Structures are given as structure tokens and as C-alpha cells.
Amino acid sequence: MLELMEARSLIELEMEHQGLRIRLKKASLSPTPHLVEYVTGVAHPAAPAAAAPAAARMAEEPHRTIIKSPMVGTFYRASAPDAPPFADVGQDLDVGQVVCIIEAMKLMNEIKSEVAGRITDVLVENGAAVEFGQPLFAIEPR
């Protein structure tokens, strides 16, 4: 009888056979009310104040190569909070050397240098949200 109720999506079933009467009724599962909060606007994080002067300097020095973020995520300069940064200002880089990590959807993605050179600027604060194409590092190529 339970299978019949499920197959036919019945809430209540009553049967009588040879003087035996059976009545089955599903418990009411009324949905409990819940609060739904609607957001009417989306807040966009402001760019760090230090990034504006660095961007202005970059425009004046076109010989620099910029490493840009290949994805949206959270920028980390080191593999752990107490670890040294992968790359720092004044450091020489080789092609393929890891310069930072960007966390996206709980995955840590290593960002590698595509040019050999010296880091002249770190353009993002550690732990900051970054957008696709956002400048991360300025490099003076060798």
C-alpha cells in the first residue's frame, strides 16, 4: 500500500477488505517560512590607494613588462602566511618562475613569469581580490 501511495503521489489512502479497514495518511510537511534577503546593489571593492601611484609610474615607463592576473580570485604573495614571498621588488626572475598564487574556487593556482627580468613593482596587496587582466607585477626585462 505504501508503494501505491508513492507511485500515485497520494497523501491519504483508505482500503476495506473482508471487514478489515486500513487508513494510511502521510504526515503534513508544510514548508517552514524562511527569510529571503534581496540585495539591490553590488558592492565592488575599491582598488588599494597604493595601486594608483604605481599605475601612474607604470604609464611613464613603457619599457616594463606587466604580469597580469589570468583569472579572478584572491592574490597571495606566499604559499603560507609565515612563508617568504615567491617574488619581491628587486628580485631577478627566470622564465617560468612562480611569482604568486591566486586562489580561485578553493584552488591555489601558481602564476609564473613569462619573461626573465627584475621585479620593479608589486602592484597588489597580499590577500586582495584581483580581477581578470589586473596588473600584478611590473618587471624590467633582461
N, CA, C and O atoms as a GROMACS GRO file, in nm:
protein
  568
    1MET      N    1   0.082  -0.119   0.000
    1MET     CA    2   0.000   0.000   0.000
    1MET      C    3   0.087   0.126   0.000
    1MET      O    4   0.053   0.226  -0.063
    2LEU      N    5   0.198   0.118   0.072
    2LEU     CA    6   0.289   0.232   0.073
    2LEU      C    7   0.346   0.259  -0.066
    2LEU      O    8   0.361   0.374  -0.107
    3GLU      N    9   0.377   0.150  -0.138
    3GLU     CA   10   0.428   0.166  -0.274
    3GLU      C   11   0.323   0.231  -0.364
    3GLU      O   12   0.356   0.315  -0.448
    4LEU      N   13   0.198   0.192  -0.346
    4LEU     CA   14   0.089   0.251  -0.423
    4LEU      C   15   0.077   0.400  -0.394
    4LEU      O   16   0.058   0.480  -0.486
    5MET      N   17   0.089   0.438  -0.267
    5MET     CA   18   0.082   0.579  -0.230
    5MET      C   19   0.194   0.659  -0.295
    5MET      O   20   0.173   0.768  -0.347
    6GLU      N   21   0.314   0.602  -0.292
    6GLU     CA   22   0.429   0.671  -0.351
    6GLU      C   23   0.415   0.681  -0.503
    6GLU      O   24   0.439   0.787  -0.561
    7ALA      N   25   0.375   0.570  -0.566
    7ALA     CA   26   0.364   0.568  -0.712
    7ALA      C   27   0.259   0.666  -0.763
    7ALA      O   28   0.275   0.723  -0.870
    8ARG      N   29   0.153   0.685  -0.687
    8ARG     CA   30   0.042   0.771  -0.730
    8ARG      C   31   0.048   0.909  -0.664
    8ARG      O   32  -0.042   0.991  -0.684
    9SER      N   33   0.152   0.935  -0.586
    9SER     CA   34   0.167   1.062  -0.514
    9SER      C   35   0.045   1.094  -0.429
    9SER      O   36  -0.004   1.207  -0.427
   10LEU      N   37  -0.004   0.992  -0.358
   10LEU     CA   38  -0.121   1.008  -0.273
   10LEU      C   39  -0.080   1.055  -0.134
   10LEU      O   40   0.025   1.017  -0.083
   11ILE      N   41  -0.163   1.137  -0.075
   11ILE     CA   42  -0.140   1.183   0.061
   11ILE      C   43  -0.214   1.094   0.160
   11ILE      O   44  -0.170   1.074   0.273
   12GLU      N   45  -0.326   1.040   0.116
   12GLU     CA   46  -0.409   0.957   0.203
   12GLU      C   47  -0.465   0.840   0.122
   12GLU      O   48  -0.502   0.855   0.006
   13LEU      N   49  -0.470   0.722   0.187
   13LEU     CA   50  -0.525   0.602   0.123
   13LEU      C   51  -0.606   0.525   0.226
   13LEU      O   52  -0.560   0.500   0.338
   14GLU      N   53  -0.727   0.489   0.188
   14GLU     CA   54  -0.815   0.413   0.278
   14GLU      C   55  -0.866   0.292   0.200
   14GLU      O   56  -0.917   0.304   0.089
   15MET      N   57  -0.852   0.171   0.263
   15MET     CA   58  -0.897   0.047   0.199
   15MET      C   59  -0.977  -0.035   0.300
   15MET      O   60  -0.954  -0.031   0.420
   16GLU      N   61  -1.073  -0.110   0.245
   16GLU     CA   62  -1.151  -0.201   0.328
   16GLU      C   63  -1.164  -0.332   0.252
   16GLU      O   64  -1.200  -0.335   0.135
   17HIS      N   65  -1.132  -0.443   0.324
   17HIS     CA   66  -1.138  -0.575   0.261
   17HIS      C   67  -1.177  -0.678   0.366
   17HIS      O   68  -1.110  -0.690   0.469
   18GLN      N   69  -1.283  -0.750   0.342
   18GLN     CA   70  -1.334  -0.855   0.429
   18GLN      C   71  -1.344  -0.811   0.575
   18GLN      O   72  -1.301  -0.882   0.666
   19GLY      N   73  -1.400  -0.694   0.595
   19GLY     CA   74  -1.422  -0.645   0.730
   19GLY      C   75  -1.302  -0.575   0.793
   19GLY      O   76  -1.312  -0.522   0.903
   20LEU      N   77  -1.190  -0.575   0.724
   20LEU     CA   78  -1.070  -0.508   0.775
   20LEU      C   79  -1.056  -0.374   0.703
   20LEU      O   80  -1.055  -0.367   0.580
   21ARG      N   81  -1.044  -0.270   0.782
   21ARG     CA   82  -1.034  -0.136   0.725
   21ARG      C   83  -0.899  -0.077   0.764
   21ARG      O   84  -0.861  -0.076   0.882
   22ILE      N   85  -0.826  -0.028   0.664
   22ILE     CA   86  -0.694   0.034   0.687
   22ILE      C   87  -0.695   0.173   0.625
   22ILE      O   88  -0.740   0.193   0.512
   23ARG      N   89  -0.643   0.267   0.701
   23ARG     CA   90  -0.634   0.405   0.653
   23ARG      C   91  -0.491   0.454   0.676
   23ARG      O   92  -0.442   0.452   0.789
   24LEU      N   93  -0.425   0.496   0.569
   24LEU     CA   94  -0.288   0.550   0.577
   24LEU      C   95  -0.292   0.696   0.536
   24LEU      O   96  -0.359   0.734   0.440
   25LYS      N   97  -0.218   0.777   0.610
   25LYS     CA   98  -0.214   0.920   0.579
   25LYS      C   99  -0.071   0.969   0.603
   25LYS      O  100  -0.013   0.946   0.709
   26LYS      N  101  -0.017   1.037   0.503
   26LYS     CA  102   0.118   1.094   0.518
   26LYS      C  103   0.112   1.214   0.611
   26LYS      O  104   0.014   1.288   0.614
   27ALA      N  105   0.218   1.230   0.687
   27ALA     CA  106   0.227   1.346   0.774
   27ALA      C  107   0.242   1.470   0.686
   27ALA      O  108   0.305   1.465   0.581
   28SER      N  109   0.184   1.577   0.729
   28SER     CA  110   0.192   1.703   0.654
   28SER      C  111   0.332   1.761   0.669
   28SER      O  112   0.382   1.779   0.780
   29LEU      N  113   0.392   1.790   0.558
   29LEU     CA  114   0.525   1.851   0.559
   29LEU      C  115   0.514   1.993   0.506
   29LEU      O  116   0.568   2.026   0.401
   30SER      N  117   0.444   2.075   0.580
   30SER     CA  118   0.429   2.213   0.535
   30SER      C  119   0.564   2.284   0.546
   30SER      O  120   0.634   2.271   0.647
   31PRO      N  121   0.599   2.356   0.444
   31PRO     CA  122   0.729   2.423   0.446
   31PRO      C  123   0.734   2.529   0.555
   31PRO      O  124   0.638   2.604   0.576
   32THR      N  125   0.846   2.534   0.622
   32THR     CA  126   0.863   2.636   0.725
   32THR      C  127   0.905   2.766   0.657
   32THR      O  128   0.989   2.765   0.567
   33PRO      N  129   0.846   2.876   0.698
   33PRO     CA  130   0.881   3.002   0.634
   33PRO      C  131   1.026   3.039   0.666
   33PRO      O  132   1.076   3.012   0.775
   34HIS      N  133   1.091   3.100   0.569
   34HIS     CA  134   1.228   3.146   0.591
   34HIS      C  135   1.244   3.283   0.528
   34HIS      O  136   1.172   3.320   0.435
   35LEU      N  137   1.336   3.356   0.580
   35LEU     CA  138   1.360   3.492   0.535
   35LEU      C  139   1.452   3.490   0.414
   35LEU      O  140   1.558   3.428   0.417
   36VAL      N  141   1.411   3.557   0.310
   36VAL     CA  142   1.494   3.571   0.191
   36VAL      C  143   1.532   3.717   0.182
   36VAL      O  144   1.446   3.805   0.179
   37GLU      N  145   1.661   3.742   0.177
   37GLU     CA  146   1.709   3.879   0.171
   37GLU      C  147   1.755   3.909   0.030
   37GLU      O  148   1.838   3.837  -0.026
   38TYR      N  149   1.703   4.014  -0.029
   38TYR     CA  150   1.740   4.052  -0.164
   38TYR      C  151   1.838   4.168  -0.159
   38TYR      O  152   1.820   4.263  -0.082
   39VAL      N  153   1.941   4.160  -0.241
   39VAL     CA  154   2.040   4.266  -0.249
   39VAL      C  155   2.009   4.347  -0.373
   39VAL      O  156   1.999   4.292  -0.483
   40THR      N  157   1.994   4.478  -0.357
   40THR     CA  158   1.959   4.561  -0.472
   40THR      C  159   2.081   4.616  -0.544
   40THR      O  160   2.070   4.656  -0.660
   41GLY      N  161   2.193   4.619  -0.481
   41GLY     CA  162   2.314   4.669  -0.546
   41GLY      C  163   2.430   4.578  -0.516
   41GLY      O  164   2.426   4.501  -0.419
   42VAL      N  165   2.532   4.584  -0.596
   42VAL     CA  166   2.650   4.502  -0.574
   42VAL      C  167   2.766   4.594  -0.540
   42VAL      O  168   2.797   4.688  -0.614
   43ALA      N  169   2.829   4.568  -0.428
   43ALA     CA  170   2.944   4.648  -0.386
   43ALA      C  171   3.069   4.596  -0.454
   43ALA      O  172   3.096   4.476  -0.452
   44HIS      N  173   3.143   4.685  -0.513
   44HIS     CA  174   3.270   4.648  -0.576
   44HIS      C  175   3.382   4.699  -0.487
   44HIS      O  176   3.382   4.817  -0.449
   45PRO      N  177   3.478   4.614  -0.453
   45PRO     CA  178   3.587   4.660  -0.368
   45PRO      C  179   3.668   4.768  -0.440
   45PRO      O  180   3.696   4.758  -0.559
   46ALA      N  181   3.704   4.868  -0.364
   46ALA     CA  182   3.785   4.975  -0.420
   46ALA      C  183   3.929   4.928  -0.437
   46ALA      O  184   3.978   4.846  -0.359
   47ALA      N  185   3.995   4.979  -0.538
   47ALA     CA  186   4.135   4.944  -0.560
   47ALA      C  187   4.217   5.006  -0.448
   47ALA      O  188   4.185   5.116  -0.403
   48PRO      N  189   4.322   4.939  -0.403
   48PRO     CA  190   4.405   4.996  -0.298
   48PRO      C  191   4.463   5.130  -0.342
   48PRO      O  192   4.496   5.149  -0.459
   49ALA      N  193   4.476   5.220  -0.247
   49ALA     CA  194   4.527   5.353  -0.278
   49ALA      C  195   4.669   5.348  -0.333
   49ALA      O  196   4.707   5.432  -0.414
   50ALA      N  197   4.747   5.250  -0.289
   50ALA     CA  198   4.885   5.239  -0.334
   50ALA      C  199   4.893   5.201  -0.482
   50ALA      O  200   4.994   5.228  -0.546
   51ALA      N  201   4.790   5.139  -0.535
   51ALA     CA  202   4.792   5.095  -0.674
   51ALA      C  203   4.785   5.213  -0.770
   51ALA      O  204   4.840   5.205  -0.880
   52ALA      N  205   4.720   5.321  -0.732
   52ALA     CA  206   4.708   5.436  -0.821
   52ALA      C  207   4.843   5.500  -0.851
   52ALA      O  208   4.872   5.522  -0.969
   53PRO      N  209   4.927   5.532  -0.751
   53PRO     CA  210   5.058   5.587  -0.784
   53PRO      C  211   5.144   5.490  -0.865
   53PRO      O  212   5.217   5.531  -0.954
   54ALA      N  213   5.135   5.362  -0.834
   54ALA     CA  214   5.214   5.263  -0.908
   54ALA      C  215   5.170   5.259  -1.053
   54ALA      O  216   5.254   5.250  -1.143
   55ALA      N  217   5.039   5.266  -1.077
   55ALA     CA  218   4.988   5.266  -1.215
   55ALA      C  219   5.033   5.390  -1.289
   55ALA      O  220   5.064   5.383  -1.408
   56ALA      N  221   5.038   5.504  -1.221
   56ALA     CA  222   5.084   5.627  -1.284
   56ALA      C  223   5.231   5.616  -1.322
   56ALA      O  224   5.271   5.658  -1.430
   57ARG      N  225   5.313   5.559  -1.233
   57ARG     CA  226   5.455   5.539  -1.264
   57ARG      C  227   5.471   5.446  -1.382
   57ARG      O  228   5.559   5.466  -1.466
   58MET      N  229   5.386   5.344  -1.389
   58MET     CA  230   5.395   5.245  -1.496
   58MET      C  231   5.370   5.310  -1.632
   58MET      O  232   5.435   5.276  -1.730
   59ALA      N  233   5.275   5.404  -1.637
   59ALA     CA  234   5.244   5.470  -1.763
   59ALA      C  235   5.363   5.551  -1.813
   59ALA      O  236   5.381   5.567  -1.934
   60GLU      N  237   5.443   5.602  -1.720
   60GLU     CA  238   5.560   5.681  -1.757
   60GLU      C  239   5.677   5.595  -1.802
   60GLU      O  240   5.768   5.646  -1.867
   61GLU      N  241   5.676   5.466  -1.772
   61GLU     CA  242   5.787   5.377  -1.804
   61GLU      C  243   5.736   5.261  -1.890
   61GLU      O  244   5.712   5.152  -1.839
   62PRO      N  245   5.720   5.284  -2.020
   62PRO     CA  246   5.662   5.182  -2.107
   62PRO      C  247   5.752   5.062  -2.135
   62PRO      O  248   5.705   4.963  -2.191
   63HIS      N  249   5.880   5.068  -2.096
   63HIS     CA  250   5.971   4.956  -2.123
   63HIS      C  251   5.949   4.839  -2.027
   63HIS      O  252   6.011   4.733  -2.043
   64ARG      N  253   5.865   4.855  -1.930
   64ARG     CA  254   5.838   4.748  -1.834
   64ARG      C  255   5.738   4.648  -1.890
   64ARG      O  256   5.651   4.682  -1.970
   65THR      N  257   5.753   4.524  -1.844
   65THR     CA  258   5.658   4.419  -1.877
   65THR      C  259   5.568   4.398  -1.756
   65THR      O  260   5.615   4.400  -1.642
   66ILE      N  261   5.441   4.379  -1.781
   66ILE     CA  262   5.345   4.362  -1.672
   66ILE      C  263   5.298   4.217  -1.668
   66ILE      O  264   5.259   4.161  -1.770
   67ILE      N  265   5.303   4.158  -1.549
   67ILE     CA  266   5.241   4.026  -1.528
   67ILE      C  267   5.100   4.056  -1.482
   67ILE      O  268   5.079   4.122  -1.380
   68LYS      N  269   5.002   4.005  -1.558
   68LYS     CA  270   4.860   4.031  -1.527
   68LYS      C  271   4.794   3.905  -1.475
   68LYS      O  272   4.838   3.793  -1.504
   69SER      N  273   4.689   3.924  -1.400
   69SER     CA  274   4.614   3.811  -1.346
   69SER      C  275   4.539   3.740  -1.458
   69SER      O  276   4.465   3.803  -1.534
   70PRO      N  277   4.556   3.608  -1.469
   70PRO     CA  278   4.484   3.533  -1.572
   70PRO      C  279   4.344   3.490  -1.528
   70PRO      O  280   4.273   3.423  -1.602
   71MET      N  281   4.305   3.530  -1.407
   71MET     CA  282   4.175   3.487  -1.353
   71MET      C  283   4.130   3.579  -1.241
   71MET      O  284   4.207   3.663  -1.193
   72VAL      N  285   4.007   3.563  -1.201
   72VAL     CA  286   3.951   3.633  -1.085
   72VAL      C  287   3.979   3.547  -0.962
   72VAL      O  288   3.962   3.425  -0.967
   73GLY      N  289   4.020   3.610  -0.853
   73GLY     CA  290   4.046   3.534  -0.732
   73GLY      C  291   4.110   3.619  -0.624
   73GLY      O  292   4.097   3.742  -0.624
   74THR      N  293   4.179   3.553  -0.532
   74THR     CA  294   4.248   3.621  -0.422
   74THR      C  295   4.398   3.604  -0.441
   74THR      O  296   4.446   3.492  -0.459
   75PHE      N  297   4.471   3.715  -0.436
   75PHE     CA  298   4.615   3.720  -0.461
   75PHE      C  299   4.692   3.691  -0.333
   75PHE      O  300   4.666   3.751  -0.228
   76TYR      N  301   4.787   3.598  -0.342
   76TYR     CA  302   4.875   3.568  -0.228
   76TYR      C  303   5.020   3.571  -0.277
   76TYR      O  304   5.053   3.511  -0.379
   77ARG      N  305   5.103   3.640  -0.203
   77ARG     CA  306   5.245   3.651  -0.240
   77ARG      C  307   5.326   3.531  -0.197
   77ARG      O  308   5.436   3.508  -0.248
   78ALA      N  309   5.274   3.451  -0.101
   78ALA     CA  310   5.348   3.337  -0.047
   78ALA      C  311   5.255   3.216  -0.037
   78ALA      O  312   5.133   3.229  -0.046
   79SER      N  313   5.315   3.100  -0.018
   79SER     CA  314   5.237   2.976  -0.008
   79SER      C  315   5.168   2.960   0.127
   79SER      O  316   5.074   2.882   0.140
   80ALA      N  317   5.214   3.034   0.227
   80ALA     CA  318   5.155   3.030   0.361
   80ALA      C  319   5.178   3.166   0.426
   80ALA      O  320   5.270   3.238   0.386
   81PRO      N  321   5.097   3.202   0.525
   81PRO     CA  322   5.114   3.334   0.589
   81PRO      C  323   5.253   3.358   0.646
   81PRO      O  324   5.301   3.471   0.646
   82ASP      N  325   5.319   3.252   0.696
   82ASP     CA  326   5.451   3.269   0.757
   82ASP      C  327   5.565   3.238   0.660
   82ASP      O  328   5.682   3.242   0.699
   83ALA      N  329   5.534   3.207   0.535
   83ALA     CA  330   5.637   3.174   0.435
   83ALA      C  331   5.686   3.302   0.367
   83ALA      O  332   5.613   3.400   0.358
   84PRO      N  333   5.811   3.299   0.318
   84PRO     CA  334   5.861   3.416   0.244
   84PRO      C  335   5.786   3.430   0.111
   84PRO      O  336   5.736   3.331   0.057
   85PRO      N  337   5.778   3.553   0.057
   85PRO     CA  338   5.708   3.572  -0.071
   85PRO      C  339   5.781   3.500  -0.185
   85PRO      O  340   5.903   3.484  -0.183
   86PHE      N  341   5.703   3.458  -0.285
   86PHE     CA  342   5.761   3.394  -0.402
   86PHE      C  343   5.852   3.492  -0.476
   86PHE      O  344   5.958   3.454  -0.525
   87ALA      N  345   5.810   3.619  -0.484
   87ALA     CA  346   5.886   3.720  -0.557
   87ALA      C  347   5.872   3.853  -0.486
   87ALA      O  348   5.767   3.885  -0.430
   88ASP      N  349   5.980   3.933  -0.490
   88ASP     CA  350   5.979   4.062  -0.423
   88ASP      C  351   6.049   4.165  -0.510
   88ASP      O  352   6.121   4.130  -0.603
   89VAL      N  353   6.027   4.293  -0.479
   89VAL     CA  354   6.089   4.402  -0.554
   89VAL      C  355   6.241   4.386  -0.551
   89VAL      O  356   6.300   4.361  -0.445
   90GLY      N  357   6.303   4.400  -0.667
   90GLY     CA  358   6.448   4.388  -0.679
   90GLY      C  359   6.495   4.247  -0.711
   90GLY      O  360   6.612   4.228  -0.743
   91GLN      N  361   6.409   4.151  -0.701
   91GLN     CA  362   6.445   4.012  -0.726
   91GLN      C  363   6.452   3.984  -0.876
   91GLN      O  364   6.368   4.031  -0.952
   92ASP      N  365   6.553   3.906  -0.916
   92ASP     CA  366   6.565   3.862  -1.055
   92ASP      C  367   6.478   3.739  -1.076
   92ASP      O  368   6.474   3.649  -0.992
   93LEU      N  369   6.409   3.737  -1.188
   93LEU     CA  370   6.320   3.626  -1.223
   93LEU      C  371   6.369   3.555  -1.348
   93LEU      O  372   6.430   3.615  -1.436
   94ASP      N  373   6.342   3.426  -1.353
   94ASP     CA  374   6.364   3.348  -1.474
   94ASP      C  375   6.228   3.315  -1.534
   94ASP      O  376   6.126   3.320  -1.465
   95VAL      N  377   6.226   3.282  -1.662
   95VAL     CA  378   6.102   3.241  -1.726
   95VAL      C  379   6.049   3.116  -1.656
   95VAL      O  380   6.124   3.021  -1.632
   96GLY      N  381   5.920   3.116  -1.624
   96GLY     CA  382   5.858   3.000  -1.558
   96GLY      C  383   5.867   3.001  -1.407
   96GLY      O  384   5.817   2.909  -1.343
   97GLN      N  385   5.929   3.101  -1.350
   97GLN     CA  386   5.941   3.108  -1.204
   97GLN      C  387   5.808   3.155  -1.144
   97GLN      O  388   5.746   3.248  -1.194
   98VAL      N  389   5.765   3.090  -1.036
   98VAL     CA  390   5.640   3.126  -0.968
   98VAL      C  391   5.658   3.262  -0.900
   98VAL      O  392   5.755   3.284  -0.828
   99VAL      N  393   5.561   3.352  -0.925
   99VAL     CA  394   5.567   3.485  -0.865
   99VAL      C  395   5.460   3.506  -0.758
   99VAL      O  396   5.475   3.590  -0.670
  100CYS      N  397   5.350   3.429  -0.766
  100CYS     CA  398   5.242   3.442  -0.668
  100CYS      C  399   5.146   3.326  -0.686
  100CYS      O  400   5.163   3.240  -0.773
  101ILE      N  401   5.044   3.325  -0.600
  101ILE     CA  402   4.935   3.227  -0.610
  101ILE      C  403   4.805   3.306  -0.614
  101ILE      O  404   4.789   3.406  -0.544
  102ILE      N  405   4.713   3.261  -0.698
  102ILE     CA  406   4.578   3.318  -0.697
  102ILE      C  407   4.482   3.205  -0.662
  102ILE      O  408   4.475   3.102  -0.730
  103GLU      N  409   4.409   3.227  -0.553
  103GLU     CA  410   4.309   3.129  -0.511
  103GLU      C  411   4.179   3.159  -0.584
  103GLU      O  412   4.126   3.270  -0.576
  104ALA      N  413   4.129   3.059  -0.654
  104ALA     CA  414   4.002   3.072  -0.725
  104ALA      C  415   3.921   2.945  -0.702
  104ALA      O  416   3.967   2.835  -0.734
  105MET      N  417   3.803   2.960  -0.647
  105MET     CA  418   3.714   2.846  -0.619
  105MET      C  419   3.784   2.740  -0.535
  105MET      O  420   3.774   2.621  -0.563
  106LYS      N  421   3.853   2.784  -0.433
  106LYS     CA  422   3.923   2.697  -0.336
  106LYS      C  423   4.041   2.622  -0.397
  106LYS      O  424   4.092   2.528  -0.337
  107LEU      N  425   4.085   2.662  -0.516
  107LEU     CA  426   4.203   2.602  -0.578
  107LEU      C  427   4.314   2.706  -0.580
  107LEU      O  428   4.291   2.822  -0.612
  108MET      N  429   4.434   2.662  -0.546
  108MET     CA  430   4.550   2.750  -0.549
  108MET      C  431   4.618   2.736  -0.686
  108MET      O  432   4.661   2.627  -0.723
  109ASN      N  433   4.627   2.847  -0.759
  109ASN     CA  434   4.684   2.847  -0.893
  109ASN      C  435   4.815   2.924  -0.893
  109ASN      O  436   4.818   3.042  -0.859
  110GLU      N  437   4.924   2.858  -0.929
  110GLU     CA  438   5.054   2.925  -0.936
  110GLU      C  439   5.058   3.014  -1.060
  110GLU      O  440   5.021   2.971  -1.170
  111ILE      N  441   5.103   3.137  -1.042
  111ILE     CA  442   5.120   3.229  -1.153
  111ILE      C  443   5.270   3.239  -1.177
  111ILE      O  444   5.347   3.270  -1.086
  112LYS      N  445   5.311   3.212  -1.301
  112LYS     CA  446   5.453   3.208  -1.335
  112LYS      C  447   5.490   3.323  -1.427
  112LYS      O  448   5.408   3.371  -1.504
  113SER      N  449   5.615   3.365  -1.416
  113SER     CA  450   5.665   3.472  -1.502
  113SER      C  451   5.685   3.419  -1.644
  113SER      O  452   5.737   3.309  -1.664
  114GLU      N  453   5.644   3.500  -1.740
  114GLU     CA  454   5.664   3.463  -1.880
  114GLU      C  455   5.787   3.531  -1.939
  114GLU      O  456   5.822   3.508  -2.055
  115VAL      N  457   5.852   3.615  -1.858
  115VAL     CA  458   5.973   3.684  -1.904
  115VAL      C  459   6.080   3.676  -1.796
  115VAL      O  460   6.050   3.661  -1.677
  116ALA      N  461   6.204   3.686  -1.838
  116ALA     CA  462   6.315   3.697  -1.743
  116ALA      C  463   6.338   3.845  -1.717
  116ALA      O  464   6.329   3.926  -1.809
  117GLY      N  465   6.368   3.880  -1.595
  117GLY     CA  466   6.391   4.020  -1.562
  117GLY      C  467   6.394   4.043  -1.413
  117GLY      O  468   6.404   3.949  -1.333
  118ARG      N  469   6.384   4.171  -1.376
  118ARG     CA  470   6.388   4.211  -1.235
  118ARG      C  471   6.254   4.275  -1.198
  118ARG      O  472   6.202   4.359  -1.272
  119ILE      N  473   6.199   4.235  -1.085
  119ILE     CA  474   6.073   4.293  -1.038
  119ILE      C  475   6.098   4.436  -0.991
  119ILE      O  476   6.184   4.462  -0.907
  120THR      N  477   6.020   4.529  -1.048
  120THR     CA  478   6.033   4.669  -1.008
  120THR      C  479   5.917   4.714  -0.920
  120THR      O  480   5.932   4.807  -0.840
  121ASP      N  481   5.802   4.649  -0.932
  121ASP     CA  482   5.685   4.685  -0.850
  121ASP      C  483   5.596   4.564  -0.826
  121ASP      O  484   5.574   4.482  -0.916
  122VAL      N  485   5.545   4.555  -0.704
  122VAL     CA  486   5.438   4.461  -0.672
  122VAL      C  487   5.314   4.549  -0.665
  122VAL      O  488   5.306   4.638  -0.581
  123LEU      N  489   5.217   4.525  -0.752
  123LEU     CA  490   5.105   4.617  -0.770
  123LEU      C  491   4.979   4.580  -0.694
  123LEU      O  492   4.878   4.652  -0.703
  124VAL      N  493   4.982   4.470  -0.619
  124VAL     CA  494   4.864   4.424  -0.546
  124VAL      C  495   4.904   4.389  -0.403
  124VAL      O  496   5.012   4.334  -0.380
  125GLU      N  497   4.817   4.422  -0.309
  125GLU     CA  498   4.841   4.387  -0.169
  125GLU      C  499   4.812   4.239  -0.146
  125GLU      O  500   4.722   4.182  -0.209
  126ASN      N  501   4.888   4.177  -0.058
  126ASN     CA  502   4.866   4.037  -0.024
  126ASN      C  503   4.725   4.018   0.032
  126ASN      O  504   4.681   4.093   0.119
  127GLY      N  505   4.655   3.917  -0.018
  127GLY     CA  506   4.519   3.887   0.029
  127GLY      C  507   4.410   3.966  -0.041
  127GLY      O  508   4.292   3.950  -0.008
  128ALA      N  509   4.448   4.051  -0.137
  128ALA     CA  510   4.348   4.133  -0.207
  128ALA      C  511   4.279   4.054  -0.317
  128ALA      O  512   4.335   3.961  -0.375
  129ALA      N  513   4.156   4.092  -0.345
  129ALA     CA  514   4.082   4.034  -0.457
  129ALA      C  515   4.136   4.092  -0.586
  129ALA      O  516   4.162   4.213  -0.594
  130VAL      N  517   4.155   4.007  -0.687
  130VAL     CA  518   4.203   4.054  -0.817
  130VAL      C  519   4.105   4.014  -0.926
  130VAL      O  520   4.032   3.915  -0.914
  131GLU      N  521   4.105   4.091  -1.031
  131GLU     CA  522   4.018   4.068  -1.146
  131GLU      C  523   4.100   4.012  -1.262
  131GLU      O  524   4.223   4.022  -1.261
  132PHE      N  525   4.034   3.956  -1.360
  132PHE     CA  526   4.100   3.908  -1.481
  132PHE      C  527   4.168   4.026  -1.549
  132PHE      O  528   4.107   4.130  -1.572
  133GLY      N  529   4.296   4.009  -1.583
  133GLY     CA  530   4.370   4.113  -1.653
  133GLY      C  531   4.428   4.222  -1.565
  133GLY      O  532   4.491   4.314  -1.616
  134GLN      N  533   4.406   4.214  -1.435
  134GLN     CA  534   4.458   4.316  -1.344
  134GLN      C  535   4.610   4.302  -1.332
  134GLN      O  536   4.659   4.191  -1.314
  135PRO      N  537   4.685   4.414  -1.342
  135PRO     CA  538   4.830   4.407  -1.326
  135PRO      C  539   4.869   4.362  -1.185
  135PRO      O  540   4.816   4.411  -1.086
  136LEU      N  541   4.964   4.267  -1.179
  136LEU     CA  542   5.012   4.214  -1.051
  136LEU      C  543   5.154   4.259  -1.021
  136LEU      O  544   5.184   4.304  -0.910
  137PHE      N  545   5.241   4.248  -1.120
  137PHE     CA  546   5.383   4.281  -1.104
  137PHE      C  547   5.430   4.360  -1.225
  137PHE      O  548   5.382   4.341  -1.337
  138ALA      N  549   5.527   4.449  -1.201
  138ALA     CA  550   5.598   4.516  -1.310
  138ALA      C  551   5.738   4.459  -1.313
  138ALA      O  552   5.804   4.445  -1.210
  139ILE      N  553   5.784   4.425  -1.434
  139ILE     CA  554   5.916   4.363  -1.449
  139ILE      C  555   5.995   4.440  -1.553
  139ILE      O  556   5.944   4.477  -1.659
  140GLU      N  557   6.121   4.464  -1.520
  140GLU     CA  558   6.214   4.523  -1.617
  140GLU      C  559   6.284   4.406  -1.686
  140GLU      O  560   6.366   4.338  -1.624
  141PRO      N  561   6.252   4.380  -1.813
  141PRO     CA  562   6.308   4.263  -1.881
  141PRO      C  563   6.460   4.270  -1.894
  141PRO      O  564   6.518   4.378  -1.898
  142ARG      N  565   6.524   4.152  -1.901
  142ARG     CA  566   6.669   4.145  -1.923
  142ARG      C  567   6.696   4.138  -2.071
  142ARG      O  568   6.812   4.132  -2.112
   0.00000   0.00000   0.00000
